[in-house]
Amino acid sequence: MECPIAYLITFTTYGTWLHGDKRGSVDKEHNRYNSAFVNQNSGLNRKEQITLKNPPFILEQSKRERWF
């Protein structure tokens, strides 16, 4: 199958999944269906952590329940 017949929409909150993360990430060069993720890169990840303007926003259980 070349083209997906449906989309799964997911999201993260501010500062919780930055480029260079060990889980992989997507940037402008890796933003195509079935393409590879950005590789783990601790230097890039640390750089993005430093440039955050606010602390990461983590949805605790009580906050997640309000959204759904």
C-alpha positions as CSV (number, residue, x, y, z in Angstrom):
1,M,0.0,0.0,0.0
2,E,1.5,3.3,-1.0
3,C,-0.9,5.7,0.6
4,P,-2.6,5.3,4.0
5,I,-6.4,4.9,4.0
6,A,-6.6,6.5,7.5
7,Y,-4.6,8.7,9.8
8,L,-3.9,8.3,13.5
9,I,-3.6,11.7,15.1
10,T,-1.4,11.9,18.2
11,F,0.2,14.8,20.0
12,T,2.7,15.5,22.8
13,T,2.7,18.4,25.1
14,Y,5.3,21.2,25.2
15,G,8.8,20.1,25.9
16,T,8.1,16.4,26.5
17,W,9.5,14.9,23.2
18,L,12.3,17.0,21.6
19,H,14.4,16.2,18.6
20,G,17.3,13.9,19.4
21,D,15.2,11.9,21.9
22,K,15.9,8.2,22.1
23,R,12.3,7.4,21.0
24,G,13.0,9.2,17.6
25,S,11.4,12.3,16.3
26,V,10.2,14.0,13.1
27,D,11.6,17.2,11.7
28,K,11.2,18.9,8.3
29,E,13.5,16.4,6.5
30,H,11.8,13.4,8.1
31,N,8.2,14.4,7.7
32,R,7.0,12.0,5.0
33,Y,4.9,8.8,5.2
34,N,7.1,5.8,5.9
35,S,10.3,7.8,6.2
36,A,12.9,7.2,9.0
37,F,12.9,9.2,12.2
38,V,15.6,11.6,13.4
39,N,18.2,9.4,15.2
40,Q,19.0,9.7,18.9
41,N,21.3,12.6,19.5
42,S,22.0,13.6,23.1
43,G,23.7,16.9,22.0
44,L,20.7,18.0,19.9
45,N,18.3,16.9,22.7
46,R,20.2,18.9,25.3
47,K,20.3,22.0,23.0
48,E,16.5,21.9,22.6
49,Q,16.0,21.4,26.4
50,I,18.1,24.5,27.0
51,T,16.1,26.6,24.6
52,L,12.7,25.8,26.1
53,K,11.0,29.1,27.3
54,N,8.9,27.3,29.8
55,P,9.1,24.0,31.8
56,P,7.8,20.9,30.0
57,F,4.0,20.5,30.3
58,I,3.2,17.0,31.6
59,L,-0.4,15.9,31.7
60,E,-1.0,14.0,34.9
61,Q,-3.8,11.5,35.2
62,S,-6.3,14.1,36.5
63,K,-5.5,16.5,33.6
64,R,-5.8,13.8,31.0
65,E,-9.2,12.8,32.2
66,R,-10.5,16.4,31.7
67,W,-9.5,16.3,28.0
68,F,-11.3,13.1,27.1
